[in-house]
C-alpha cells in the first residue's frame, strides 16, 4: 500500500496529488451523472418537480463541496473556492426548496435579463469592431436574437420557463451521460495508479 507522497513504480502520479484524490473519488462523478440525468428527465416530465430536484441537487452538491473544502487538500490548492461554492450551493438549494414556484420564476427573469444585456453588449461590440473584423453582422444578429429571446421571456414568463426548463433538461442529460462515462475512465485510471483497489 502506498504512503501519502509516494508513487508506485512506473507511475508518475503522487499519492495526495489532485489526480490521485480525484481517482479515489470517482464514484462522486458517477452519482453526479445519475442525478443530472434524473433532473434532466424531470425537466420534461414535470417542470415544477424539476425545480424541486434542482434545489435538492444544489443542496447535496453544495454540502459535498463544503465537506471537500474542509477535508485535506492537495499541496498548493486552496480550500476557499470549494468552501465558497459549497455555501452558495447550499443557499441556492434552500431558497429553491423554500418556494419552488418563486425560484423558478426568479430564475426565468434572471436568464431573460442576462440575455438582453448580453445581446446589447454584443451589438455594441460589433459596431465598435466593424472596422477591424469582417462579417460583424453575425455578432449583431446574435445580439438581436438574444434581445428578442429575453423580451419574449419577459412577455410570457411561463413559456420562457418551459423553454429554459427543456434546454436545461437536454443539457443535464448530456452532462450526466458524460459525467458517468468520465467516472468509469477515472476509476480505470485510479486502478492503474493504485488509488482505487
N, C-alpha and C positions, 0 to 999 in steps of 0.2 A: 504494500500500500504506500502511496506517495505521501511524503510530508509536504506541508504548505511551503511553496517557494522552490520545490524541486521539480525536475522534469523527468518524464520517462525516457529511457534510451531511445534515440532516433526520433523523438518528438520534440518540436521546438515550442510547445505551449507550456508556460509555467503555471503550476497549481497556484490558484489565487488570482490569476490574471482575469481580465474581463471575459475572454473567450472560454476559459476554463469554468468560470462561475456561470456563464450563460449555458454552457453544455450541461452542467449539473441541474439546471432548472428548465430543461427542455419541455417538461410537462406543462409549464406555465403557458408556453406558446400554443400547446395543444388545447388546453382549457379555454384560452382566449379565442382561438379559432372556432371552437364549437359554440361558444357564447355568441360570437359575431354572426355565425350562420343562423342561429336561433333568432337573434334580434332582426336579422335581415328578412327572414321568412315572416316574422310577426309584422314587419312593416307593411307587407302586402295583405296579410290576413286581417289584422286589427290594429289600425294606426294608434288608437289611444292606449291599447295594451302595449304596443311597441314603445310608446313614450315611457310607460312604467318600467319596462325592461331596460330601456336606456338608462333610467335612473338607478335601477339595481346594478346594472353593469358599471356605471360610473362610480357607484359606492364601493363595489367589490374591487374594481381596478384601482381606485384611489387608496383604499385600505392596503392593497397589495403593494402599491408604490411606496406608501408611508412605511410599511414594515420593512421593505427593501432598503429604504433610505436610512433607517435606524440600525440595519444589520451591517456586518463587516463589508467594507467597500474595497475593490481592487486598489492597489497602490496608485496614488496620483489622481484618483477620482473623487470628486466632492460628493457628499451625501445630500447637499441642499437642493439640487434640481429635483431629485426623486421626492424629497420631503414636500417641496412646494407643489409639484404636480399632484402628489397624493392628497394634500389638503384641499387643493382646488377641485379634484375629482370627487372627494367626499362632500364638499359644499354643494357642488353641482348636483350630485345624486340626491342629497337631502332636499334641495329645492324642488327637483323634479318630482320626487315622491310625495312631497308636501301638497302639491297641487299640479297633477299631470296636465290638465287642460290649459292652465295658465302658462306652464312651462312650454308646452307645445306651441302656443300662440306667441309667446315671447321669442322662442327660437325662430319662428317664421318671420317675425318682424325684424329681428337682428339680421337674418340672412337677406331679407329684402333690402334693408338699409345698406348692408355691405355691398350688394350687387349694384345699387345705384351709385354709391360713392366710387366703387371700383370702375364702373363704366365711365363716369365723369373724368376720373383721373386718366383713364386710357385715352379718351378723346383729347384731353389737354396735352398729353404726352405725344400723341400722333401729330397734332398741329405744330407743336414745338420742334418735332424731329422731321418734319416733311422735307426740309432742305437737305437732311443728312441721310435719310433712308428712302428706299423705293417701296412702293406698294403700301404706303402708310394707311391707305383706306381700309386695309384688313384690320388694323388696330382700331380705327374709327368704327368700323362695322361691329367689331367685338364689343366695344364700349356701348354702342347704341343698343345692341341686343341685351347686354347686361342691365342697362337702364330700363328697357321695356319689360324684362323679366321682373325687376324689382317693383316697378309701378303696378304690373298685373298682380303680383303677390299682395301688395298693399290694398288693391281694389277688391280682391277676393281672397281673404286670408285662408279660408277653408280649402279652396282649390290649391292655393300655394302650399299649404301644409301637406296636402295629399301628394302633390308633386315632389316636394322635398323629401317626404317620407319614402316614396318609391325610389328616388335617386339614392337616398341613404341605404335603402334596403338592398339595392343592387351592389352598392359599394361594400356593404357589410358582408354580404355573401361571398363576394370575390376576395375580400380581405381575409375572411375566415378560412376559405379554402387555402389561400397562400400561407396563412399562419400555420395551418395543420401540416401542410407539405414541409414548411420550414422546420417545424418541431421535430419531424422524423429525421430530417437531414442533420439537425443539430444533435439529436440523440445518437445517430450513427457516428458523427464526429466525436461526440463525447465518449463513445465506446472505444474509439481508436486512441484517444489521448488518456484514457483511464479515469475520466471524470464520471462516467456512467458505468455501473457494473451490472 
